[in-house]
């Protein structure tokens, strides 16, 4: 199933899943998730690589998959 990687609280950086570049993220938004096609996922364990230029915020060092995208503006 397609999903969206939640990047809220991660500042600024890029994400790869199983060698596929999902894209860049920045906490300024408005997009706070990256689209992850189901065809890029494997049954069982998947490798997620996060390069960030800022340490994660209060959300800690975890990311999760969501069923719907998140669009919100930080002020």
HELIX and SHEET records of a PDB file:
HELIX    1   1 UNK A   38  UNK A   40  5                                   3    
SHEET    1   A 3 UNK A  33  UNK A  36  0                                        
SHEET    2   A 3 UNK A   3  UNK A   6 -1                                        
SHEET    3   A 3 UNK A  65  UNK A  66 -1                                        
SHEET    1   B 3 UNK A  20  UNK A  26  0                                        
SHEET    2   B 3 UNK A  12  UNK A  17 -1                                        
SHEET    3   B 3 UNK A  48  UNK A  52 -1                                        
END                                                                             
